[in-house]
């Protein structure tokens, strides 16, 4: 599965970068995220519950941040195992570009593979679910960026 898109975020690039690296923000934005813990500056462990068609599974996995160019870009690589339901692995290239002093364009390109029972559901269902999850993530992320909790520090 390949997917890409853009999201305009109503916040300066530095704030968006900090939020993309903040485990509390990410935990709140990732659909179905039960647990997200940073174990180092570039490594996180997560538990996410997802429903794809008739299959609901809990995925435990690890995420690595690579090729960091603060506050402009990074690559996310990860793999999650969902027991009998299967697995998901892949990565995303994320880049940020200033859009004036108070907004940022966040661009992403995702490549992912799934296996096991989930893979048997078919490409259309998997793709539509992935697009729905991405839309939910960016909607939540945009809301978090408008939150006063993430206001610039004085």
Helices and strands as residue ranges (DSSP letters): E 2-9, H 13-20, H 23-29, E 33-40, E 43-52, E 55-69, E 73-81, G 83-85, E 87-98, E 104-115, G 116-121, H 123-146, G 148-150
